[in-house]
């Protein structure tokens, strides 16, 4: 059956040149299952074959280049395994060698000495002589304008297994050549014509053709803009549709009363005056919870900015309005910290708070479940244990989720279903999220930012030192300890089972023990391989001030809160990501004293490593750090695997396409403002797209 009768959903094995074995590889290695999947498997770069280079201009740092010249000599050199074919190739500017290690006999017969060729490959330098290994070659014919492939040649990502089956970039390109020409005729437009006109976008069919086989840079740019816009536009369409649904469909509890618990806490229990940023966020939350619609708000703020106080005041608001609240944290350490923090904050207020985690004894759980059901338990703090079916509330009115990026959307939804009226959602993160990422990951949420520290807090001073300055660093530690301060020393532990890293940690402890001997100095040690009981014991010793130095792995990234700790030393700082360095730095600077973060590194640093450490020294601004992190790591790594489905971007790049993302979002907002149900015939394609995405959600419920 000819390909012309097939469709984009046709299994990939039916494509000419594929077959069952290659199909299995394409599925396993690249998740390409259908003709459509392959058509949307775009090149990741292009080789510019529109330009010819001269031999005198070549150097080994160049990528693959194209040269027009004459073949002057060919000879075999070496014996057996060392045998190779070497040809002399020259143009009017110089001479170079062409070298082959395979197909020597065939090449020796087919190459024509004295003929003019177009060659293409990567220049290298061998024994001071310019050469090119296994170049592509084509006889030059001045009458044939297509010789030399004068175009932008697509390069596709491949894998070792695919290459073994001749599906390297060339192999994939050959498959695309036949498919794209056919598919572009089958490709249906998915954006309304008025949008194409307003945004000056080419058609989907043109974009698919030009993204694979552009004949000019202008064609490629037009294809990229069209396909990037489409990706970002449909993400925003889906997110803002969800927001519209939540606003109109999901009715929320009305917190119209500011009661005794909220007022008593504000007047008598606040540990420090609220910052203007905290006041602004509480005002936004008060407005949200007063409308009768379900609140879905993301609260961003650096470590120590006062998010917990805002969360507690929101929970007290819920309690004063006859509802229960819960707070979910990703780890037991963090849940315990939140629980202890909330208990100390509320003091003698008549509010019942309990902790639920995987290690809560069965007997305690039973009582806790009973208290939840009879309504005598006001606030429950916990880990993933909160989403278990056995945890039932009498009237859950508010859910606070800390470090949202550690949880999946489904886990958030399970908490929604704990009540007939969906509870208000307050999602908190101390990991600053770049604006573009927030618009994409959390575009269905309203965003609040606490962008100032409580009064009296001083910005942390950050310093980068190399190994040669270790004695200087030890001296600084002694000076701070002499002032009565405490010090963290953190080592990287990439995997808790990695013996090499653990030995590195132990070697560091021995070194510190020599420099800071007993009984003058006492050291706490905490790492992930310790039993939880021992870990808590060591942490408590440091919290109580019984030890001056805590040597730890990144388990303290989220954990203890010690206002007296003023120095954070991060060993092998180049091995940490930016967001992790920023989180670790946030462990100090929690009291009124000046705090310091010292980044220790080896002298050998990669360009990226230098940028990370210099960024930390330059700024304390979490959002600036997050933007740099986005450029370095990409959105997928920052968002985590839980969000990978949302960020399945093939072309758009959130670190560079911010303007396009904002344009797409503004356009979607405008469309929904004009046509909330997308009933206008001109928006039929958009409505169809959403109906497929939402698997039959009835838009008629939007009122």
Secondary structure as UniProt FT lines:
FT   HELIX           3..5
FT   TURN            8..9
FT   HELIX           12..14
FT   TURN            16..18
FT   HELIX           19..30
FT   HELIX           35..39
FT   STRAND          45..48
FT   HELIX           55..57
FT   TURN            60..61
FT   STRAND          64..77
FT   HELIX           80..82
FT   STRAND          84..91
FT   TURN            92..93
FT   STRAND          94..100
FT   HELIX           104..110
FT   TURN            113..114
FT   STRAND          116..126
FT   TURN            127..128
FT   STRAND          129..133
FT   STRAND          136..139
FT   TURN            142..143
FT   TURN            145..148
FT   STRAND          152..155
FT   HELIX           160..164
FT   TURN            165..166
FT   HELIX           169..186
FT   HELIX           193..198
FT   TURN            199..200
FT   HELIX           204..212
FT   HELIX           217..249
FT   HELIX           260..264
FT   HELIX           265..269
FT   HELIX           276..288
FT   TURN            289..290
FT   STRAND          296..301
FT   TURN            303..304
FT   HELIX           307..320
FT   TURN            321..322
FT   STRAND          324..328
FT   HELIX           332..346
FT   TURN            347..348
FT   STRAND          353..356
FT   TURN            358..359
FT   HELIX           362..374
FT   STRAND          379..382
FT   HELIX           384..387
FT   TURN            389..390
FT   STRAND          396..402
FT   HELIX           404..406
FT   HELIX           409..416
FT   TURN            417..418
FT   STRAND          424..429
FT   HELIX           435..441
FT   TURN            443..444
FT   STRAND          446..450
FT   TURN            455..456
FT   STRAND          461..466
FT   HELIX           467..469
FT   HELIX           470..482
FT   TURN            483..484
FT   STRAND          486..490
FT   TURN            496..497
FT   HELIX           499..515
FT   TURN            518..520
FT   STRAND          523..526
FT   TURN            528..529
FT   HELIX           532..543
FT   TURN            544..545
FT   STRAND          549..552
FT   HELIX           554..556
FT   TURN            563..564
FT   STRAND          565..570
FT   TURN            571..572
FT   HELIX           573..575
FT   HELIX           578..585
FT   TURN            586..587
FT   STRAND          596..601
FT   HELIX           607..618
FT   HELIX           622..633
FT   HELIX           635..639
FT   HELIX           641..643
FT   TURN            644..647
FT   TURN            654..656
FT   HELIX           658..674
FT   TURN            676..677
FT   HELIX           681..683
FT   HELIX           684..694
FT   HELIX           699..701
//
